[in-house]
């Protein structure tokens, strides 16, 4: 996975899972992650679209999980962030007259698919509750 979306999403969900269904503000969450609350709200919006969190506005507003942490697999989080790519891609098109160049992208896509499938299989074995159990 590239970027910071996955760790930010996991951090948000871990906070929400360990607060006994309290509504947590984006400011509070942002202070734990040490990022701007706008970025937290953006990621919460994405998690909300995938049914992982609920949010309410107002003075007593915030966000919380929509389901028990034992029913959320880390693969659900991975799918919610919709990574564009796991591994890097070349920015230029390889030379199609070269025997390697004309085949490399197809071979890499196949490799990337296998890697993603193995990763998602492993993420499906870990629930948010399992992940949260590491924090005392």
DSSP file (Angstrom, degrees, kcal/mol; ACC not computed):
  #  RESIDUE AA STRUCTURE BP1 BP2  ACC     N-H-->O    O-->H-N    N-H-->O    O-->H-N    TCO  KAPPA ALPHA  PHI   PSI    X-CA   Y-CA   Z-CA
    1    1 A X              0   0    0      0, 0.0     2,-0.3     0, 0.0    85,-0.2   0.000 360.0 360.0 360.0 144.8    0.0    0.0    0.0
    2    2 A X        +     0   0    0     83,-0.7     3,-0.4    85,-0.1     4,-0.3  -0.763 360.0  15.9-110.1 159.9    1.2    3.5   -0.7
    3    3 A X  S    S-     0   0    0     -2,-0.3     4,-0.2     1,-0.2     3,-0.1  -0.184  91.3 -76.3  77.2-169.9    0.5    6.6    1.2
    4    4 A X  S  > S+     0   0    0      1,-0.1     4,-2.1     2,-0.1     5,-0.2   0.304  93.9 103.1-114.0   7.6   -0.8    7.0    4.7
    5    5 A X  H  > S+     0   0    0     -3,-0.4     4,-2.9     1,-0.2     5,-0.2   0.922  81.3  50.2 -60.3 -46.0   -4.5    6.3    4.3
    6    6 A X  H  > S+     0   0    0     -4,-0.3     4,-2.7     1,-0.2     5,-0.2   0.953 113.3  43.2 -62.4 -51.5   -4.4    2.8    5.7
    7    7 A X  H  > S+     0   0    0     -4,-0.2     4,-2.3     1,-0.2    -1,-0.2   0.875 115.5  50.3 -63.9 -33.3   -2.6    3.6    8.9
    8    8 A X  H  X S+     0   0    0     -4,-2.1     4,-2.6     2,-0.2    -2,-0.2   0.938 112.2  47.0 -66.5 -45.4   -4.7    6.7    9.4
    9    9 A X  H  X S+     0   0    0     -4,-2.9     4,-2.6    -5,-0.2     5,-0.2   0.914 113.4  48.1 -62.2 -43.2   -7.9    4.7    8.9
   10   10 A X  H  X S+     0   0    0     -4,-2.7     4,-2.6    -5,-0.2    -1,-0.2   0.901 111.1  51.3 -64.3 -40.5   -6.7    2.0   11.3
   11   11 A X  H  X S+     0   0    0     -4,-2.3     4,-2.3    -5,-0.2    -2,-0.2   0.938 111.6  47.2 -61.5 -47.0   -5.7    4.6   13.9
   12   12 A X  H  X S+     0   0    0     -4,-2.6     4,-2.5     1,-0.2    -2,-0.2   0.953 114.8  45.4 -59.0 -51.1   -9.2    6.2   13.7
   13   13 A X  H  X S+     0   0    0     -4,-2.6     4,-2.5     1,-0.2    -1,-0.2   0.860 110.8  53.5 -64.8 -35.9  -11.0    2.9   13.9
   14   14 A X  H  X S+     0   0    0     -4,-2.6     4,-1.3     2,-0.2    -1,-0.2   0.919 109.9  48.0 -64.9 -43.3   -8.8    1.7   16.8
   15   15 A X  H  < S+     0   0    0     -4,-2.3     3,-0.4     1,-0.2    -2,-0.2   0.941 114.0  46.7 -59.7 -47.0   -9.6    4.9   18.8
   16   16 A X  H ><>S+     0   0    0     -4,-2.5     3,-1.0     1,-0.2     5,-0.6   0.873 110.9  52.5 -64.7 -36.5  -13.3    4.5   18.1
   17   17 A X  H 3<5S+     0   0    0     -4,-2.5     3,-0.4     1,-0.2    -1,-0.2   0.748 109.5  49.1 -71.2 -23.7  -13.2    0.8   19.0
   18   18 A X  T 3<5S+     0   0    0     -4,-1.3    -1,-0.2    -3,-0.4    -2,-0.2   0.228  94.8  73.9-102.7  14.9  -11.6    1.5   22.4
   19   19 A X  T X 5S-     0   0    0     -3,-1.0     3,-1.4    -4,-0.1    -1,-0.2   0.114 101.1-112.8-117.5  22.4  -13.9    4.3   23.6
   20   20 A X  T 3 5S-     0   0    0     -3,-0.4    -3,-0.1     1,-0.3    -2,-0.1   0.883  75.1 -53.6  51.7  48.2  -17.0    2.4   24.5
   21   21 A X  T 3 <S+     0   0    0     -5,-0.6    -1,-0.3     1,-0.2     2,-0.1   0.666  93.0 153.0  63.9  20.2  -19.2    3.9   21.8
   22   22 A X    <   -     0   0    0     -3,-1.4     2,-0.7    -6,-0.2    -1,-0.2  -0.449  52.9-110.7 -71.3 153.8  -18.5    7.5   22.8
   23   23 A X        -     0   0    0     37,-0.1     2,-0.4    -2,-0.1    41,-0.2  -0.803  36.8-157.7 -84.4 117.4  -18.7   10.1   20.0
   24   24 A X  B     -A   63   0A   0     39,-2.6    39,-2.1    -2,-0.7     2,-0.1  -0.834  10.3-129.3-101.8 134.2  -15.2   11.2   19.4
   25   25 A X     >  -     0   0    0     -2,-0.4     4,-2.3    37,-0.2     5,-0.2  -0.394  18.1-121.0 -76.2 155.5  -14.5   14.6   17.8
   26   26 A X  H  > S+     0   0    0      1,-0.2     4,-2.8     2,-0.2     5,-0.2   0.819 115.0  58.0 -65.4 -29.2  -12.2   14.9   14.7
   27   27 A X  H  > S+     0   0    0      2,-0.2     4,-2.0     1,-0.2    -1,-0.2   0.928 107.3  46.0 -64.6 -44.3  -10.1   17.3   16.8
   28   28 A X  H  > S+     0   0    0      2,-0.2     4,-1.4     1,-0.2    -2,-0.2   0.938 115.4  46.2 -62.4 -46.8   -9.6   14.6   19.5
   29   29 A X  H  X S+     0   0    0     -4,-2.3     4,-2.1     1,-0.2     3,-0.4   0.924 111.6  52.0 -62.3 -44.8   -8.8   12.0   16.8
   30   30 A X  H  X>S+     0   0    0     -4,-2.8     4,-2.3     1,-0.2     5,-1.7   0.862 105.5  55.5 -61.0 -36.0   -6.4   14.3   15.0
   31   31 A X  H  <5S+     0   0    0     -4,-2.0    -1,-0.2     2,-0.2    -2,-0.2   0.844 108.3  48.5 -67.8 -31.3   -4.6   15.1   18.2
   32   32 A X  H  <5S+     0   0    0     -4,-1.4    -2,-0.2    -3,-0.4    -1,-0.2   0.901 119.1  37.7 -71.8 -41.2   -3.9   11.3   18.7
   33   33 A X  H  <5S-     0   0    0     -4,-2.1    -2,-0.2    -5,-0.1    -1,-0.2   0.731 105.5-130.7 -80.4 -22.9   -2.7   10.9   15.1
   34   34 A X  T  <5 +     0   0    0     -4,-2.3     2,-0.3     1,-0.3    -3,-0.2   0.918  66.5 114.8  68.3  47.6   -0.9   14.3   15.2
   35   35 A X  S   <S-     0   0    0     -5,-1.7    -1,-0.3    -6,-0.1     2,-0.2  -0.847  76.0 -73.0-134.4 173.1   -2.5   15.4   11.8
   36   36 A X    >>  -     0   0    0     -2,-0.3     4,-1.4     1,-0.1     3,-0.9  -0.452  36.9-129.1 -68.9 136.3   -4.8   18.1   10.7
   37   37 A X  H 3> S+     0   0    0      1,-0.2     4,-2.7     2,-0.2     5,-0.2   0.779 107.1  65.5 -57.7 -27.2   -8.5   17.6   11.7
   38   38 A X  H 3> S+     0   0    0      1,-0.2     4,-2.0     2,-0.2    -1,-0.2   0.903 101.3  48.6 -62.0 -40.3   -9.5   18.2    8.1
   39   39 A X  H <> S+     0   0    0     -3,-0.9     4,-2.1     2,-0.2    -1,-0.2   0.871 110.7  51.2 -66.5 -36.7   -7.6   15.1    7.0
   40   40 A X  H  X S+     0   0    0     -4,-1.4     4,-2.9     2,-0.2    -2,-0.2   0.935 109.4  49.5 -65.1 -45.7   -9.3   13.1    9.8
   41   41 A X  H  X S+     0   0    0     -4,-2.7     4,-2.3     1,-0.2    -2,-0.2   0.884 109.5  52.5 -62.1 -37.8  -12.7   14.4    8.6
   42   42 A X  H  X S+     0   0    0     -4,-2.0     4,-1.6     2,-0.2    -1,-0.2   0.931 112.8  43.7 -62.7 -45.1  -11.9   13.4    5.0
   43   43 A X  H  X S+     0   0    0     -4,-2.1     4,-2.6     1,-0.2    -2,-0.2   0.879 111.6  53.7 -70.4 -36.6  -11.0    9.8    6.1
   44   44 A X  H  X S+     0   0    0     -4,-2.9     4,-2.6     1,-0.2    -1,-0.2   0.898 105.9  54.4 -62.5 -39.5  -14.0    9.6    8.4
   45   45 A X  H  X S+     0   0    0     -4,-2.3     4,-1.9    -5,-0.2    -1,-0.2   0.900 109.6  47.1 -59.8 -40.6  -16.2   10.5    5.4
   46   46 A X  H  X S+     0   0    0     -4,-1.6     4,-1.0     2,-0.2    -2,-0.2   0.926 112.7  48.0 -66.4 -45.0  -14.7    7.7    3.5
   47   47 A X  H  <>S+     0   0    0     -4,-2.6     5,-2.5     1,-0.2     6,-0.7   0.845 110.0  54.2 -64.6 -33.7  -15.1    5.2    6.3
   48   48 A X  H ><5S+     0   0    0     -4,-2.6     3,-2.0     1,-0.2    -1,-0.2   0.900 102.0  57.2 -66.2 -41.2  -18.7    6.4    6.7
   49   49 A X  H 3<5S+     0   0    0     -4,-1.9    -1,-0.2     1,-0.3    -2,-0.2   0.796 107.7  49.2 -60.2 -27.5  -19.4    5.7    3.0
   50   50 A X  T 3<5S-     0   0    0     -4,-1.0    -1,-0.3    -3,-0.2    -2,-0.2   0.276 118.5-112.8 -96.8  10.6  -18.4    2.1    3.6
   51   51 A X  T < 5S+     0   0    0     -3,-2.0    -3,-0.2     2,-0.2    15,-0.1   0.684  85.4 115.8  73.1  19.0  -20.6    1.8    6.7
   52   52 A X  S   <S+     0   0    0     -5,-2.5    14,-1.9     1,-0.2    15,-0.5   0.782  76.6  25.2 -90.6 -28.4  -17.7    1.5    9.2
   53   53 A X  E     -B   65   0A   0     -6,-0.7     2,-0.3    12,-0.3    12,-0.2  -0.938  62.1-149.5-133.5 156.8  -18.4    4.7   11.2
   54   54 A X  E     -B   64   0A   0     10,-2.9    10,-2.1    -2,-0.3     2,-0.3  -0.917  17.3-164.4-118.4 150.4  -21.3    7.0   11.9
   55   55 A X  E     -B   63   0A   0     -2,-0.3     2,-0.3     8,-0.2     8,-0.2  -0.965   8.6-170.3-134.6 151.1  -21.0   10.7   12.5
   56   56 A X  E     -B   62   0A   0      6,-2.4     6,-2.3    -2,-0.3     2,-0.1  -0.993  17.0-134.9-138.9 149.4  -23.2   13.4   14.0
   57   57 A X        +     0   0    0     -2,-0.3     3,-0.2     4,-0.2     2,-0.1  -0.403  54.3  60.1 -95.6 172.4  -22.7   17.1   14.0
   58   58 A X  S >  S-     0   0    0      1,-0.2     3,-1.8    -2,-0.1    -2,-0.1  -0.410  98.7 -46.3 104.5-179.2  -23.1   19.7   16.7
   59   59 A X  T 3  S+     0   0    0      1,-0.3    -1,-0.2    -2,-0.1    -2,-0.0   0.855 140.2  35.6 -59.9 -38.9  -21.6   20.4   20.1
   60   60 A X  T 3  S+     0   0    0     -3,-0.2    -1,-0.3     2,-0.0   -37,-0.1   0.113 100.1 119.1-101.1  21.6  -21.9   16.7   21.2
   61   61 A X    <   +     0   0    0     -3,-1.8     2,-0.3    -6,-0.0    -4,-0.2  -0.021  22.3 113.8 -78.7-176.1  -21.1   15.4   17.8
   62   62 A X  E     - B   0  56A   0     -6,-2.3    -6,-2.4   -37,-0.1     2,-0.3  -0.982  57.1 -68.7 149.1-155.7  -18.3   13.2   16.6
   63   63 A X  E     +AB  24  55A   0    -39,-2.1   -39,-2.6    -2,-0.3     2,-0.3  -0.937  37.6 169.3-133.9 155.7  -17.9    9.7   15.2
   64   64 A X  E     - B   0  54A   0    -10,-2.1   -10,-2.9    -2,-0.3   -41,-0.1  -0.967  42.6 -78.5-155.4 166.5  -18.2    6.2   16.4
   65   65 A X  E     - B   0  53A   0     -2,-0.3   -12,-0.3   -49,-0.3   -13,-0.1  -0.333  25.0-150.1 -67.0 149.4  -18.2    2.7   15.0
   66   66 A X  S    S+     0   0    0    -14,-1.9     2,-0.3   -15,-0.1   -13,-0.1   0.632  80.2  24.2 -92.5 -17.2  -21.4    1.4   13.4
   67   67 A X  S    S-     0   0    0    -15,-0.5    -1,-0.1     1,-0.0     5,-0.1  -0.911  98.8 -74.5-141.1 168.7  -20.7   -2.2   14.3
   68   68 A X    >   -     0   0    0     -2,-0.3     3,-2.1     1,-0.1     4,-0.3  -0.351  39.8-123.7 -64.2 142.0  -18.8   -4.2   16.8
   69   69 A X  G >  S+     0   0    0      1,-0.3    60,-1.5     2,-0.2     3,-0.9   0.743 109.2  66.8 -60.5 -23.7  -15.0   -4.3   16.3
   70   70 A X  G 3  S+     0   0    0      1,-0.2    -1,-0.3    58,-0.2    -2,-0.1   0.651 100.2  50.4 -72.6 -13.1  -15.2   -8.1   16.2
   71   71 A X  G <  S+     0   0    0     -3,-2.1     2,-0.6    56,-0.1    -1,-0.2   0.409  93.0  85.4-103.8   0.9  -17.1   -7.9   13.0
   72   72 A X    <   -     0   0    0     -3,-0.9    56,-3.0    -4,-0.3    57,-0.3  -0.910  63.2-160.8-106.0 117.0  -14.8   -5.5   11.2
   73   73 A X  B >>  -C  127   0B   0     -2,-0.6     3,-1.1    54,-0.3     4,-1.1  -0.653  29.2-120.1 -90.9 152.2  -11.9   -7.2    9.4
   74   74 A X  H 3> S+     0   0    0     52,-2.8     4,-2.2    49,-0.9    50,-0.2   0.769 115.1  65.3 -63.4 -22.6   -8.8   -5.2    8.4
   75   75 A X  H 3> S+     0   0    0     48,-0.9     4,-2.6    51,-0.3    -1,-0.3   0.852  95.3  57.9 -64.9 -33.3   -9.6   -6.2    4.8
   76   76 A X  H <> S+     0   0    0     -3,-1.1     4,-1.8     2,-0.2    -1,-0.2   0.899 107.5  47.1 -60.4 -40.1  -12.8   -4.1    5.2
   77   77 A X  H  X S+     0   0    0     -4,-1.1     4,-1.8     2,-0.2    -2,-0.2   0.922 110.0  52.6 -67.3 -44.6  -10.6   -1.1    6.0
   78   78 A X  H  X>S+     0   0    0     -4,-2.2     4,-0.8     1,-0.2     5,-0.6   0.923 111.4  46.1 -57.0 -46.1   -8.3   -1.9    3.1
   79   79 A X  H  <5S+     0   0    0     -4,-2.6     3,-0.4     1,-0.2    -1,-0.2   0.843 108.7  57.1 -66.8 -32.8  -11.3   -2.0    0.7
   80   80 A X  H  <5S+     0   0    0     -4,-1.8    -1,-0.2     1,-0.2    -2,-0.2   0.848 105.2  49.3 -68.2 -33.8  -12.7    1.2    2.2
   81   81 A X  H  <5S-     0   0    0     -4,-1.8    -1,-0.2    -3,-0.2    -2,-0.2   0.665  93.8-151.3 -82.3 -13.0   -9.6    3.2    1.5
   82   82 A X  T  <5 -     0   0    0     -4,-0.8    -3,-0.1    -3,-0.4    -2,-0.1   0.926  11.1-147.2  45.3  66.7   -9.5    2.0   -2.2
   83   83 A X      < -     0   0    0     -5,-0.6     3,-0.1     1,-0.2    -1,-0.1  -0.380   6.7-143.8 -63.9 139.5   -5.8    2.2   -2.7
   84   84 A X  S    S-     0   0    0      1,-0.3     2,-0.3   -82,-0.1    -1,-0.2   0.882  80.2  -3.6 -70.3 -38.0   -4.9    3.1   -6.3
   85   85 A X        -     0   0    0      1,-0.1   -83,-0.7   -83,-0.1    -1,-0.3  -0.991  49.1-151.7-156.0 147.2   -1.9    0.8   -6.3
   86   86 A X  S    S+     0   0    0     -2,-0.3     2,-0.3   -85,-0.2    -1,-0.1   0.920  89.0  24.5 -83.2 -50.6    0.0   -1.4   -3.9
   87   87 A X  S    S-     0   0    0      1,-0.1    -1,-0.1   -85,-0.1   -85,-0.1  -0.702  99.6 -81.5-112.7 164.9    3.4   -1.1   -5.5
   88   88 A X        -     0   0    0     -2,-0.3     2,-0.3    -3,-0.1    -1,-0.1  -0.122  37.0-148.4 -65.9 161.0    4.8    1.6   -7.7
   89   89 A X        -     0   0    0     -4,-0.1     2,-0.2     0, 0.0    -1,-0.1  -0.933  23.2-105.0-126.4 151.0    4.2    2.0  -11.4
   90   90 A X        -     0   0    0     -2,-0.3     4,-0.1     1,-0.1     0, 0.0  -0.529  20.6-147.7 -70.9 142.2    6.4    3.4  -14.1
   91   91 A X  S    S+     0   0    0     -2,-0.2     2,-0.3     2,-0.1    -1,-0.1   0.728  79.1  60.5 -84.2 -22.2    5.3    6.8  -15.3
   92   92 A X  S    S-     0   0    0     -3,-0.0     2,-0.5     1,-0.0    -2,-0.1  -0.703  90.3-109.4-104.8 158.9    6.4    6.2  -18.8
   93   93 A X        -     0   0    0     -2,-0.3     3,-0.1     1,-0.1    -2,-0.1  -0.738  39.4-119.0 -84.8 125.7    5.2    3.6  -21.3
   94   94 A X        -     0   0    0     -2,-0.5     2,-0.4     7,-0.2    -1,-0.1  -0.188  40.1 -83.0 -61.9 158.6    7.9    1.0  -22.0
   95   95 A X    >   -     0   0    0      1,-0.2     3,-1.2     2,-0.1     7,-0.2  -0.493  34.9-156.1 -65.2 116.3    9.3    0.5  -25.5
   96   96 A X  T 3  S+     0   0    0     -2,-0.4    -1,-0.2     1,-0.3     6,-0.1   0.572  90.2  63.5 -74.3  -9.2    6.8   -1.8  -27.3
   97   97 A X  T 3  S+     0   0    0      4,-0.1     2,-0.4     5,-0.0    -1,-0.3   0.560  87.5  85.2 -88.5  -9.9    9.6   -2.9  -29.7
   98   98 A X  S <> S-     0   0    0     -3,-1.2     4,-2.5     1,-0.1     5,-0.2  -0.766  80.5-135.6 -91.3 135.3   11.5   -4.4  -26.9
   99   99 A X  T  4 S+     0   0    0     -2,-0.4     4,-0.3     1,-0.2    -1,-0.1   0.824 108.2  39.7 -61.6 -30.1   10.5   -8.0  -26.0
  100  100 A X  T >> S+     0   0    0      2,-0.1     4,-2.2     1,-0.1     3,-1.3   0.913 113.2  54.6 -80.1 -47.5   10.6   -7.1  -22.3
  101  101 A X  H 3> S+     0   0    0      1,-0.3     4,-0.5     2,-0.2    -7,-0.2   0.854 106.1  50.9 -56.0 -39.7    9.1   -3.7  -22.7
  102  102 A X  H 3< S+     0   0    0     -4,-2.5    -1,-0.3    -7,-0.2    -2,-0.1   0.656 122.2  31.9 -76.9 -12.6    6.0   -4.9  -24.5
  103  103 A X  H <> S+     0   0    0     -3,-1.3     4,-2.1    -4,-0.3     5,-0.2   0.572  93.2  88.6-115.4 -14.2    5.3   -7.6  -21.8
  104  104 A X  H  X S+     0   0    0     -4,-2.2     4,-2.8     1,-0.2     5,-0.2   0.880  86.6  51.3 -60.7 -43.6    6.5   -6.0  -18.6
  105  105 A X  H  X S+     0   0    0     -4,-0.5     4,-2.6     1,-0.2    -1,-0.2   0.908 111.0  48.1 -63.6 -41.7    3.3   -4.2  -17.6
  106  106 A X  H  > S+     0   0    0      2,-0.2     4,-1.9     1,-0.2    -1,-0.2   0.909 113.5  47.6 -63.2 -42.1    1.1   -7.3  -18.0
  107  107 A X  H  X S+     0   0    0     -4,-2.1     4,-2.1     2,-0.2    -2,-0.2   0.899 112.7  48.7 -66.2 -40.4    3.6   -9.4  -16.0
  108  108 A X  H  X S+     0   0    0     -4,-2.8     4,-3.2    -5,-0.2     5,-0.2   0.910 108.8  53.2 -65.8 -41.4    3.7   -6.8  -13.2
  109  109 A X  H  X S+     0   0    0     -4,-2.6     4,-2.3     1,-0.2    -1,-0.2   0.903 109.5  49.0 -60.5 -40.7   -0.1   -6.6  -13.1
  110  110 A X  H  X S+     0   0    0     -4,-1.9     4,-2.0     2,-0.2    -1,-0.2   0.923 112.9  47.2 -63.7 -44.3   -0.3  -10.3  -12.6
  111  111 A X  H  X S+     0   0    0     -4,-2.1     4,-2.3     1,-0.2    -2,-0.2   0.928 112.1  50.1 -61.4 -46.2    2.3  -10.2   -9.9
  112  112 A X  H  X S+     0   0    0     -4,-3.2     4,-2.7     1,-0.2    -2,-0.2   0.877 108.4  53.0 -62.3 -38.4    0.6   -7.3   -8.2
  113  113 A X  H  X S+     0   0    0     -4,-2.3     4,-2.5    -5,-0.2    -1,-0.2   0.912 109.6  48.4 -62.9 -42.3   -2.7   -9.1   -8.3
  114  114 A X  H  X S+     0   0    0     -4,-2.0     4,-2.1     2,-0.2    -2,-0.2   0.910 112.8  48.1 -63.9 -42.5   -1.2  -12.1   -6.6
  115  115 A X  H  X S+     0   0    0     -4,-2.3     4,-2.4     2,-0.2    -2,-0.2   0.924 112.7  48.0 -63.9 -45.5    0.4   -9.9   -3.9
  116  116 A X  H  X S+     0   0    0     -4,-2.7     4,-2.9     1,-0.2     5,-0.2   0.907 110.4  51.9 -63.5 -41.8   -2.9   -8.1   -3.3
  117  117 A X  H  X S+     0   0    0     -4,-2.5     4,-2.2     1,-0.2    -1,-0.2   0.915 111.2  47.0 -61.3 -43.2   -4.8  -11.3   -3.1
  118  118 A X  H  X S+     0   0    0     -4,-2.1     4,-1.9     2,-0.2    -1,-0.2   0.903 113.6  48.9 -64.8 -40.8   -2.4  -12.7   -0.5
  119  119 A X  H  X S+     0   0    0     -4,-2.4     4,-2.7     2,-0.2    -2,-0.2   0.936 111.8  47.4 -65.5 -46.2   -2.5   -9.5    1.5
  120  120 A X  H  X S+     0   0    0     -4,-2.9     4,-2.0     1,-0.2    -1,-0.2   0.885 108.9  55.7 -63.6 -38.3   -6.3   -9.3    1.5
  121  121 A X  H  < S+     0   0    0     -4,-2.2     4,-0.4    -5,-0.2    -1,-0.2   0.919 111.8  43.4 -58.4 -44.0   -6.5  -13.0    2.5
  122  122 A X  H >< S+     0   0    0     -4,-1.9     3,-1.2     1,-0.2     4,-0.3   0.900 111.3  53.2 -69.6 -40.7   -4.3  -12.2    5.6
  123  123 A X  H >< S+     0   0    0     -4,-2.7     3,-1.2     1,-0.3   -49,-0.9   0.811 101.4  61.8 -64.6 -28.8   -6.2   -9.0    6.4
  124  124 A X  T 3< S+     0   0    0     -4,-2.0    -1,-0.3     1,-0.2    -2,-0.2   0.696  98.1  58.4 -68.2 -18.4   -9.4  -11.0    6.4
  125  125 A X  T <  S+     0   0    0     -3,-1.2     2,-0.5    -4,-0.4    -1,-0.2   0.539  96.9  71.0 -87.3  -8.1   -8.0  -13.1    9.3
  126  126 A X    <   -     0   0    0     -3,-1.2   -52,-2.8    -4,-0.3   -51,-0.3  -0.940  67.2-159.3-116.8 120.7   -7.5  -10.1   11.6
  127  127 A X  B  >  -C   73   0B   0     -2,-0.5     4,-2.3   -54,-0.3   -54,-0.3  -0.535  32.3-113.6 -89.7 163.6  -10.5   -8.2   13.1
  128  128 A X  H  > S+     0   0    0    -56,-3.0     4,-2.8   -59,-0.9   -58,-0.2   0.873 120.9  55.5 -60.5 -36.9  -10.3   -4.7   14.4
  129  129 A X  H  > S+     0   0    0    -60,-1.5     4,-1.5   -57,-0.3    -1,-0.2   0.916 105.8  50.7 -62.6 -43.1  -10.9   -6.2   17.9
  130  130 A X  H  4 S+     0   0    0    -61,-0.2     3,-0.4     1,-0.2     4,-0.3   0.938 112.5  47.0 -57.7 -46.9   -7.8   -8.5   17.4
  131  131 A X  H >< S+     0   0    0     -4,-2.3     3,-1.4     1,-0.2    -2,-0.2   0.911 110.2  52.5 -62.1 -43.4   -5.8   -5.4   16.4
  132  132 A X  H >< S+     0   0    0     -4,-2.8     3,-1.9     1,-0.3    -1,-0.2   0.761  92.1  74.8 -65.1 -25.6   -7.1   -3.4   19.4
  133  133 A X  T 3< S+     0   0    0     -4,-1.5    -1,-0.3    -3,-0.4    -2,-0.2   0.654  83.2  69.1 -65.1 -13.3   -6.1   -6.1   21.8
  134  134 A X  T <  S+     0   0    0     -3,-1.4     2,-0.6    -4,-0.3    -1,-0.3   0.708  85.8  79.7 -74.6 -19.7   -2.5   -5.1   21.4
  135  135 A X    <         0   0    0     -3,-1.9    -1,-0.0    -4,-0.2    -3,-0.0  -0.797 360.0 360.0 -99.3 122.2   -3.1   -1.8   23.2
  136  136 A X              0   0    0     -2,-0.6    -1,-0.1     0, 0.0    -3,-0.1   0.392 360.0 360.0-104.4 360.0   -3.3   -1.9   27.0
